[in-house]
Amino acid sequence: MNDPARDLEGWTVAFDLDGTLVETAPDLIGTLNRMLAARDIPQMPVAAAQHLVGYGALALLRHGFQEAGAPWDEADAQEMLEEFLADYIRNIAVFSRPYDGVIATLERLAARGAILCVATNKRTDLSVALIAALDMTHHFAVICGPDRVSARKPDGAHVREAVAMSGGDPARAIMIGDGAPDVQAAKGAGVPSVVVSFGYTPIPAGDLGGDVLIDHFDQVEAAIDGLIAAHHARRGI
């Protein structure tokens, strides 16, 4: 007999990292601002720059410099990226913290039998370092940056492959994120998506086309339960 307390067994929940599980903008923008200051360029307020987060370090750096009115030469991109990453890894969890309700929700989902993984456009080594610094590693079967998959979000392969690597079934998975790449990757993978309203998207969260919109991490379980109920209803289960 199935244990009713383990009602999420067979399901995998894939999470975005920046802007979904962890508020990382202060440390990411902090590194950007230190690079701008070193070049005598005015720094950017975190609130004005957090929409740059979620597309990878190089995109944040490139667009951050452009929005700050700083000169940018694509020929220097790799050198600039290395400078950015060296500073960021030293300051990866100075101000970054899990959003309110994240840890308790992860614990409840695991207790109910769900497999949990991370599918993020943040490079895997940086993601692993951040999650370890916040003592969250044990919650996840896999932490999967774009360098571990055949294509990064918004490609659905990122979600499918992260779920498969975690030991889950891509046909029974749910993606939770804060931006267009998360929703588009979920659609591409053929899985439903939950969008959090408190992340870093430059597009209003309600306009991203996710299946469920939530305002607090405490609402994640109810969103998942509703999506699974709809999945069963479509199949007459």
N, C-alpha and C positions, 0 to 999 in steps of 0.2 A: 504493500500500500504506500502511495506517495505521502510524504510528510507535508501537510498543508502549510507548515511554517517555512518550507523550502519551495514556495510556489513560483519562484523565478528561475528555478533550475532549467537549463537549456537555453536561457536568454543571455545575451551579452549586451552590455551598455558601454558604448564608446564615448569618451569625453574629449572635447577640446581642452586645451590647457589655459593659455593666456586669455583672460577675460571670461572664463567659464568656471574652472576650478580655482584658479589663483588670480588675485589682483596683482599683476606684474608690471603695470604701466609705470609706477614710480621708479623702479629700478632700471627698466629699459630706457625711459626718457631721461633718467639720471645719467646714464652712459652717453646718450646722444648729447645732452647738455654739456657734459664735461668735454666732449670733442669740439662742440661749438665754441665753448669758452676758451679752449686752447688756441683757437684761431681768431679770437677777439670778435666773435659773432654773438649777438644777443641770444640768450637761452629762451627756450619755449616752455610755457606753463604746461604742467602735466595734463590738465584738463583740455588744453587746446591741441595736444599732440597725441592723446591716447587712441584716436581713430587710426593711427599709423600702425598699431599693434595688431598682430594676428596674421600677417602675410609673410613672415620671415624677417630675419635680421637685416639682410641686404635691402629689402624693400623699405623697411623702417628707416634705415640710414639714408638711402637715396632720397626718399620723399621728405624725410625730416630736414635734410640739408636744403632741399629745394624750397620747402615751405618757410624755412628760416631766412631765405634769401641768400644762402651761402653758395659759393661756387661749387659745382660738382662736375668732375671729369670722369667719365665712365672708364677711362683707361686706368684710373687709380682705384677702381672699385674693390679689387681684391685686397689691396694694401689697407684701404679704409675699413673693410670688413674685418680684417685681422686685428686692427687697432680696436675696433668696437668690441669684438668678442673677448679680447684680452682684458679689457676693462670690465665688461659685463660679468664674466665668470668670477672676477674678484668681488663683485658686488651683487651677486645674483639673488640673494635673499636678505638684503638689508631692510627693505620695506615691504617686499612681496609677502602676502599672506593669503591663505585659503579664504574664500568668501564665507560669510556667516552661514552655518548650516551644512557646509560641505562634508566635514569629517563625519558627523553623525549620520548623514544620508548615505555616505559610502559604507559605513558600518552596517546600516540597516539593509541595504541592498545585498551586501555580501552574506549577511545572516539569512536572507531569503533565498540564497542560492545563485544569485546572478554572478556572471563573470564580468569583471570590470577591466577596461583597458583605456589607454590614452592614445588618441590619434590627433597629432598636432603638427602644425607647420613649423614649429620650433625645432631646431636641429636636435637629434636624439641625445647627444651627449649633454647638451645644455638642459634639455628637459629632465633627464635622469638626475643631473646635478641639482636642479631646482627642487624637484620632488623629494630627493634625499635630504636636502637641507631643511625641508619643512616636515621631515619625518612622515612622509606619505607613501613611500615606496611599497610597503607591504599591502596596500590596498589594490594594487594593479597587477594583473597577469602579464601585461606587456605595456611598455611605454614606447610608442612608435612615432618617431619623427619622419620627415619626408625622405631622409637618406636610407630608411629601412624598407621602403616600398617602391613599386615600379613607377608610381605617379603620385604627386602630392595633391592635397585638396586644392581646388574644388573637384578633382577627379575622384570618382567613386572607388577607384582601385585602392585608394588610401584607407578608406573605411573597411572595405571587404578584406584586404590583406591584414590589417591590424586585428580584426575580429578573428580571422583564421589563425593568425599567429598566437592568439591568446587561448586557442583551443575551442573557440566558439563557432557557431553556425551563422554565416552571413545572412541566411534567410530568416534568422530569428535574432535580430539585432536592432538596437535603437541608438541614434546619434544625438548627443547633447552638445550644443555649442552656442556661440554668441554672434556669428557672422555669416555672411553670404557663402564663403568657402565651405562652411560646415553644412549648411542647408543644401547647397548644390552637390556636395560629395554624398550626402545621404540619399538624395534623389538618384544620383548616378549609381549608387550601390543598391538601390531598390529597398531602402529601409526608411522608416519614419524618423522624424527629427523633432527634438524639443529645443526651443530657442529661449535663452535667458535674456531678460531685458536690461541687465546691468553691465553688459560687456562693452566691447570697444568698437562696435560696428558704426561706420559713418552713415549707413542706411538705417532708418528707424527699424527696430527689431520686429515690430509688427508687420513690416512690409517685406520681410525676407522670404516669406512663403513656407515657413516651417509648419509642422502639423499642430504643435502646441506651443503657446507662448506663456512663460512663467516669469514672475517678478522676484522670486526668492527660492533658494535652493531647497527649502522645506517642501516646495511643491513638486519636486522631481518625482517622488514616488507615486503620487496621484496621477501625474502625467503619464508615467510608464504604465501604470495599471490600466488607464484608459486606452492607451495605444494597443496594449496586449489584448484587452477585451474586444477592441475593434478588429484586431487580427483574427481572433477566434470566431467572431461573428461572421466575418467574410468567408470563413472556411466551414461554417456550420458546426463548430465544435461546442 
